[in-house]
């Protein structure tokens, strides 16, 4: 599931780019410079994350930093990866302060869910691979680890997308209820009789 050309990876990339696109819409519609900066920073961060999801830049970090491969109890990339993620999270948290509290909380929750999969599950699966015999039940469950990891990442993306769309709905940029009414209204066939008996 976590291979670069798998359906799950492409689906995650698509979700991340949808989140970035929604943040761009929020930035364009923002009424103040501080709000535009906040949404733009989020859009850039998520877009870069989608690139990393596709080409796995994080896996090249240990080699770039001269770290010895196989010397740790889990994946070496987690060390620089977590440091970069924490720095990015700190910067985003500061930049997002002008946004409504409900938006900030929602985005932080979605980031935590995404991080639980991208970092937490990777750390545990790395420990299993490095420290357990290949016949160990936890090693045999590696496909399950991958399923949990990808599912948490997808859930984090969906939560972030919902938070942003709800914000756009509250500020009047999108009308979800109107979309639903339009989708539920059956189209009248051309030439069919209307309610008053006349043909359209």
Helices and strands as residue ranges (DSSP letters): H 7-29, H 33-55, G 57-60, H 61-64, H 77-95, G 96-98, H 101-115, I 116-121, H 122-131, H 137-140, H 142-170, H 176-184
